[in-house]
Amino acid sequence: IALEGRIVIEKAIQSKVKLEALVCIEDRAAEWRARANGEYPVFPMKNEEIGALLGFKFHHGAIALARRPHMLDTAAMPHTGAWLCLWETTDPSNVGALIRTATGFGAMGVLVGPRCADPFYRKALRTSMGNSLATPIYSCSYDELADLSRAGFSLTAASLSKNAVSLRHFTPAYPLVLIVGNEGYGLPAEVLNLCSGEV
């Protein structure tokens, strides 16, 4: 995976993600080599050379190549706290922003359902400010979502329907999974049918 910029790279290092190589602007080479401590190569380049190498100019002075983290299994989820589930959320920027927001609100982790944008795609990583690497990310199918409901998780849909309760009047039950759907058409009926409520 590609890690763009100091914040995302530092979050990856803190999260024990294995870096394979790093390219940086020349005046930061000593700093990045000290951080690498010989664990991966650091290649200093001119700013325009980095842009030519990558094919885009948006790199914030450093970009690293790292091993892709594995998504976790929902069977291993702790039965406590609040969780976010993304279901068919297709825009990488939205996926990253939602992961960053969930992390900021103290969510235990994020479940990624079918047809979602990859939470480890460079744009999702960038908009998540690296939180896609620091927050537990779980792969989730419909059957696994149903299993969570049977295990006592309160599945709650983010919805614009007339059945939705205003957040001002919402009393959450824990463990809670808030499910956010597709940007254009929301959540499919079969997922809504699993939910105990809509907000």
C-alpha positions in Angstrom: 0.0 0.0 0.0 1.1 3.6 -0.5 1.4 5.9 2.5 1.3 9.6 1.6 2.8 12.2 3.9 4.3 12.4 7.4 1.1 12.0 9.4 0.0 8.7 7.6 3.6 7.3 7.6 4.0 8.1 11.3 0.6 6.5 12.1 1.7 3.4 10.2 5.0 3.2 12.2 3.1 3.6 15.5 0.7 0.9 14.4 3.6 -1.5 13.6 2.8 -1.7 9.9 5.9 -3.0 8.0 7.4 -0.4 5.7 9.3 -1.6 2.6 10.8 1.6 1.3 10.4 5.4 1.6 10.9 8.2 -0.8 11.3 11.7 0.5 12.4 15.2 -0.4 16.2 15.7 0.0 16.2 18.0 3.0 14.3 15.4 5.1 16.5 12.4 4.2 18.5 12.4 7.4 15.3 12.6 9.6 13.7 9.7 7.7 16.8 7.6 7.7 17.0 8.0 11.5 13.4 7.0 11.8 14.0 3.9 9.5 17.0 2.8 11.6 18.1 0.5 8.8 14.8 -1.4 8.7 13.9 -0.1 5.2 15.6 1.9 2.5 15.1 5.7 2.3 15.5 7.3 -1.1 15.9 11.1 -1.2 14.8 12.8 -4.4 14.0 16.3 -5.7 10.3 17.3 -5.3 9.6 17.2 -9.1 11.4 13.8 -9.4 9.0 12.4 -6.8 6.0 13.7 -8.7 7.4 12.2 -12.0 8.0 8.9 -10.2 4.5 8.7 -8.7 2.5 10.2 -11.5 0.9 12.7 -9.2 2.2 15.8 -7.2 0.3 15.3 -3.9 2.8 13.6 -1.7 3.5 16.0 1.2 7.3 15.5 1.0 7.3 11.7 1.6 5.7 8.6 0.4 6.2 5.1 1.7 5.5 1.6 0.4 4.2 -0.7 3.2 2.8 -4.2 3.5 -1.0 -4.3 3.4 -2.6 -5.0 6.8 -5.0 -7.9 7.1 -8.7 -7.2 7.8 -9.8 -8.9 11.0 -12.6 -11.5 11.5 -15.8 -10.3 13.1 -15.9 -13.5 15.3 -13.0 -12.0 17.2 -14.8 -8.7 18.0 -15.2 -7.8 21.7 -18.8 -7.7 22.7 -18.7 -4.1 24.0 -18.7 -0.5 23.0 -19.7 1.2 19.7 -18.7 0.1 16.2 -19.1 1.6 12.8 -20.1 -0.6 9.8 -19.7 0.8 6.2 -22.0 -1.0 3.7 -21.4 -0.4 0.0 -19.8 3.0 0.8 -18.0 3.4 -2.5 -16.1 6.7 -2.3 -12.5 6.3 -0.8 -12.6 9.8 0.6 -15.9 9.0 2.4 -14.5 5.7 3.7 -11.4 7.5 5.1 -13.4 10.4 6.6 -15.8 8.0 8.3 -13.0 5.9 9.7 -11.3 9.1 11.0 -14.6 10.3 12.6 -15.3 6.9 14.2 -11.8 6.9 15.7 -12.3 10.4 17.0 -15.5 9.4 18.7 -13.8 6.4 20.3 -15.3 3.5 18.2 -13.9 0.1 19.0 -13.4 -0.6 15.3 -14.8 -0.4 11.8 -16.5 -3.1 9.8 -16.2 -3.0 6.1 -19.0 -4.6 4.1 -19.3 -5.7 0.5 -18.6 -3.3 -2.4 -17.0 -0.7 -0.1 -14.0 1.3 -1.2 -10.7 -0.2 0.1 -9.9 1.4 3.5 -6.2 0.9 2.6 -6.3 2.7 -0.8 -4.0 5.7 -0.7 -6.9 8.2 -0.9 -8.8 6.5 2.0 -5.6 6.3 4.0 -4.9 10.0 3.4 -8.5 11.2 4.4 -8.5 8.9 7.4 -5.2 10.6 8.5 -3.8 7.1 8.9 -6.5 5.9 11.2 -7.3 3.1 8.8 -4.0 1.6 10.1 -4.5 2.4 13.7 -8.2 1.4 14.2 -9.1 -2.2 14.0 -10.7 -2.9 10.5 -13.0 -6.0 10.1 -14.3 -7.6 7.0 -18.0 -8.1 7.2 -20.5 -10.0 5.1 -24.3 -10.1 5.4 -24.2 -13.4 7.2 -21.6 -12.1 9.7 -23.7 -9.0 10.3 -26.7 -11.3 11.1 -24.4 -13.3 13.4 -23.6 -10.1 15.3 -27.3 -9.4 15.7 -27.9 -12.9 17.1 -24.9 -12.4 19.4 -26.5 -9.4 21.0 -25.1 -6.4 19.1 -27.6 -3.6 18.6 -27.5 -3.0 14.8 -28.7 0.5 14.1 -29.1 2.0 10.6 -28.1 5.5 9.6 -31.2 6.4 7.6 -33.3 9.2 6.1 -36.6 7.3 6.3 -39.6 8.3 8.3 -38.8 5.5 10.7 -35.6 7.1 11.7 -35.2 8.6 15.2 -33.5 11.9 15.7 -30.1 11.6 17.4 -31.5 13.9 20.1 -34.0 11.3 21.0 -31.8 8.2 20.4 -30.9 6.0 23.4 -28.2 3.6 22.2 -28.0 0.1 23.4 -24.5 -1.5 23.7 -22.7 -3.2 22.1 -23.8 -1.0 19.2 -23.1 -1.2 15.5 -24.0 1.9 13.5 -24.4 1.0 9.8 -23.8 3.6 7.2 -24.8 2.8 3.6 -24.1 3.9 0.1 -23.8 7.6 -0.8 -26.6 7.4 -3.3 -29.1 4.9 -2.2 -28.4 4.1 1.4 -28.8 0.7 2.9 -30.4 -2.3 1.1 -33.7 -3.6 2.5 -32.1 -6.9 3.8 -29.6 -4.9 5.9 -32.3 -2.6 7.2 -34.4 -5.6 8.2 -31.5 -6.8 10.5 -31.5 -3.5 12.3 -33.3 -2.9 15.6 -33.6 0.8 14.9 -32.8 3.7 12.5 -31.3 7.1 13.4 
